[in-house]
Amino acid sequence: MIKHIALVFVLITFLFFSRESTLAQSSPSAVPKVEYQLPYPGVLPDNPLYFLKAARDRLVSILINDPLKKSEFNLLNSDKRIGAGIALVEKDKDALAVSVISKSNNYLFDAVIAAEESKKLGKDTKSLSENIRNSILKHKEKIEELEKLIDKKYVKELKSEYKRLEIMQESVKQNLLK
């Protein structure tokens, strides 16, 4: 009899705590984090040798002919640039950070265009499309975080970059994830 009561107590306790956990996850203030890892940005744009990295990236981009590989390369560069933007905000270099985040969106846009081109050529872009979608979600998450940290005079520019991400997200939804 005591075993049955203990078992019922454990079950009720389990159900109570699991229900509370579910409610906490569904509340509007508990926005789930995007499970997407940003790569290490490497040399930052405030480094005097950064021009070498930028030149290398431009050269490699020119040499890539396959649109699928070009999309992957541009996605990687976009993710590195958003990471660099975050690091620059942490160093109180907000103007440069906003510029780098804008360039990140340029790379991301190029990744979306190249992925769409690959899909038109009949290549399997499912995995790449999912990565692009997740990258966009992560970039949006990071920009929302940066809006709270950055100097108020740059918030409008960050919001503009956020809107660009929303447009790209819709394009990915319509053209790549069908």
Buried (B, 14 or more C-beta within 10 A) or exposed (E): EEEEEEEEEEEEEEEEEEEEEEEEEEEEEEEEEBEBEBEEBEBBBBEEEBEEBEEEBEEEBEEBEEBBEBBBBBBBBBBBBBBBBBBBBEEEBBEBBBBBBBBBBBBBBBBBBBBBBBBEEEBEBEEBBBBBBBBBBBBBBBBEEBBEEBEEEBBEBBEEBBEBBEEBBEBBEEBBEE
